[in-house]
Amino acid sequence: MTIVDTPERRQLRELTRAFVTKEVLPYLDGWERAGEVPRSLHETAAKVGLLGVGFSEAVGGSGGDLLDSIVVTEEIIRSGGSSGLVAALFTHGIALPHMVAAGNADLVDRYVRPTLAGTMIGALAITEPDGGSDVAGIRTCAVRDGDHYVVNGSKTYITSGIRADFVTTAACTDFPGSGSLILLVIEKGTPGFTVGRRLEKLGWHCSDTAELSFSDVRVPVANRIGPEDTGFLTIMQQFSAERLSLATQAYATAQRCVDLAVRWCRDRSTFGRPLAGRQLIRHRLAEMHTRAEAARAYVHEVAERVAAGQPVVTEVAMAKNVAVAACADVVDRALQLHGGFGYLRDAEVERHYRDARILGIGGGTTEIMNDIIAKGMGL
Ligand SMILES: Cc1cc2nc3c(=O)[nH]c(=O)nc-3n(C[C@H](O)[C@H](O)[C@H](O)COP(=O)(O)OP(=O)(O)OC[C@H]3O[C@@H](n4cnc5c(N)ncnc54)[C@H](O)[C@@H]3O)c2cc1C
């Protein structure tokens, strides 16, 4: 029995599978075409106890830790969901942790509890049109004016930004690009805060993505997360969980594609024999399964170390890159094994192929992960 295979976590898997089977699978294709998941899905996920996994009961969550969140993500994808669905439904996984870590009871009451109850939707806005990799270079500025900050700037590629009721927003307090950052919770409807167009994408179609702009937006000081100038550190501290979630989405997508390919190769006959009867195909499936399993084992090991509070920033970066590379390879091979059907919207593998491409970009690109790894090597 592994640490993610305890009786409690097996129950959590069953709960997740039942939720996906009943509440997601019949509707997912429609959400992909609509470009978003309905708000009601958040409430349903909250009612069954899934939305709050990884957040303590003290802040309105259902308890559990990073490993429980990983179990939920794995099982959503294994049951036929997708990384796009995880991104859309669990955006609070990146929008809320800074507030919880800061221990601000007022912010917890106003934003964390309602979001975990499924009645509010939050987003995290770091990336700007001028760049996302260089977080210290953020140009959106927040200038103090009495008991408010006046925010000016713009953000882009923001997951759930179209639907979000509030946005955890990174802004600089000094000159643009100074690196002195704060995080502010900015509510939709605040004068000067505009949600721009819905961005169309290669994948993650059920996850809405937005451009946001701020023009003299007055945000109460009470909406600042943590003390002044701690924003950069706070953002970096929360990156590990986001990167491990993306790594989990990557190996889980790979494993789901292995399962789909195995089923297909058993059923599909060419030249009078099932594909799975050919050694070349069996070896290909064996290689795909091995890559997905190796990535899963390494991500689990690193996640256990993160959950135990060990400083493993380099290992997290390696885990993300290992899982993303495995996923890219496996989804490509899985689609190829499906032949022409793999290229059709009707094929589940087609969605995974498109969805997988973002995993090496979001939460820090493969190149930025390599930079972190090189630093960890003393280079
Ligand atoms: C679907 C989607 C959802 C997203 N959701 C969110 C969200 O919710 N919130 C949010 O804040 N952001 C979000 N992002 C943004 C994402 O985090 C950024 O796209 C990512 O961090 C890269 O930033 P960039 O696009 O500005 O690329 P850039 O930083 O401009 O980089 C461009 C290329 O150059 C490479 N590069 C950059 N610097 C270096 C270097 N020093 N050495 C070598 N190579 C380098 C990068 O790896 C990349 O390949 C999302 C993006 C997408 C597409």
The ligand as a Gaussian input file, in Angstrom:
#p B3LYP/6-31G(d) Opt

LIG

0 1
 C       -4.523000      28.390000     -20.947000
 C       -3.656000      29.213000     -20.053000
 C       -4.032000      29.428000     -18.738000
 C       -3.256000      30.246000     -17.921000
 N       -3.704000      30.551000     -16.657000
 C       -3.064000      31.509000     -15.951000
 C       -3.608000      31.997000     -14.722000
 O       -4.654000      31.544000     -14.255000
 N       -2.954000      32.995000     -14.071000
 C       -1.781000      33.528000     -14.547000
 O       -1.253000      34.441000     -13.906000
 N       -1.235000      33.076000     -15.707000
 C       -1.849000      32.092000     -16.411000
 N       -1.325000      31.644000     -17.595000
 C       -0.070000      32.222000     -18.068000
 C        1.126000      31.292000     -17.986000
 O        1.490000      31.083000     -16.642000
 C        2.234000      31.960000     -18.814000
 O        1.849000      31.845000     -20.177000
 C        3.585000      31.337000     -18.594000
 O        4.055000      31.603000     -17.296000
 C        4.620000      31.871000     -19.600000
 O        4.603000      33.256000     -19.650000
 P        4.482000      33.982000     -21.086000
 O        3.361000      33.370000     -21.822000
 O        4.412000      35.436000     -20.859000
 O        5.805000      33.595000     -21.844000
 P        7.209000      34.394000     -21.775000
 O        7.572000      34.616000     -20.372000
 O        7.143000      35.552000     -22.682000
 O        8.179000      33.298000     -22.413000
 C        8.163000      32.994000     -23.809000
 C        9.091000      31.820000     -24.063000
 O       10.419000      32.154000     -23.668000
 C       10.900000      31.238000     -22.716000
 N       11.713000      31.959000     -21.727000
 C       11.348000      33.004000     -20.972000
 N       12.359000      33.401000     -20.199000
 C       13.397000      32.571000     -20.462000
 C       14.706000      32.433000     -19.952000
 N       15.179000      33.256000     -19.011000
 N       15.506000      31.462000     -20.461000
 C       15.043000      30.624000     -21.415000
 N       13.791000      30.684000     -21.914000
 C       12.979000      31.651000     -21.438000
 C        9.669000      30.635000     -22.064000
 O        9.957000      29.363000     -21.510000
 C        8.731000      30.558000     -23.260000
 O        9.029000      29.414000     -24.000000
 C       -2.059000      30.799000     -18.407000
 C       -1.654000      30.539000     -19.728000
 C       -2.458000      29.792000     -20.551000
 C       -2.038000      29.605000     -21.981000

